[in-house]
Amino acid sequence: MISVIIPVYNTSKELKKCLESLAQQTFKDFEVIVVDDGSAEPVGSEIPNSKFQISKLDIKFFRIQHAGAPRARNFGFQQSRGEFVLFCDADMELRQECLVKMKKVLDENSDMDFVYSDFKFGWKKFHFWEFDADKLKQMNYINTCSMVRRDKVVKWDESLEKFQDWDFWLSIVERGGKGRWIPEVLLRANIRRGTMSKWLPKFAYQLPWLRLKTKDNYAHWKKVVREKHNMISNF
């Protein structure tokens, strides 16, 4: 079984699209854990009435006090049962073959601990490369929405405001974890107000029109992660 864990914070509209894409998956043996991270309006009651037979999904809704996505993911993992886990952002849509293709890679490669793919953010395609632990120390190229074996999952660092996904994959790799890349687009992130900074590519932080506060915040949390993983000497 696969557990799909989705933290949600004031993104009910995007969540519907995410769940609709899950309802269309060719792979059927999965559960969905939705954790409402203290949204202004509770999430859940209106979702099953949407189209694409979302009501037939095995969904469990939980609501916790607002504490950020890492806390919601940790809580969701505690409620899950799957042998494989996919931490999925609420604004992600999965291609129909996403779950089956990711699971197939892990089933056929027992020495691999997680699998990731290319994805799109609006019209922009993010194309990656084969797993390289040294390159991961230089930059994060592994999407949060990637599949990992349950026994390799580590706790999400709830103290981090940014780069939580980079920290998560670095922590797994430091424990001997290895990944496999699927060179095709299996995911798409929906563009909405407030998500742009989350997906900004590295070069964007060098642009002169980007607000200084945003750049400083980005640099601060990047330094925090580098120090946590003893990577300061690498730069």
Secondary structure, DSSP 4 states (H G I P E B T S, - for coil): -EEEEEEESS-HHHHHHHHHHHHT-S---EEEEEEEES-SS--STTGGGSSTTGGGS-EEEEEE-S--HHHHHHHHHHH---SEEEE--TTEEE-TTHHHHHHHHHHH-TT--EEEEEEEETTEEE---S--HHHHHH---S-SS-EEEGGG-----TT-SS-HHHHHHHHHHHTT--EEEEEEEEEEEPP-TT-HHHH--GGGGG-TTS-HHHHHHHHHHHHHHHHHTT-GGG-
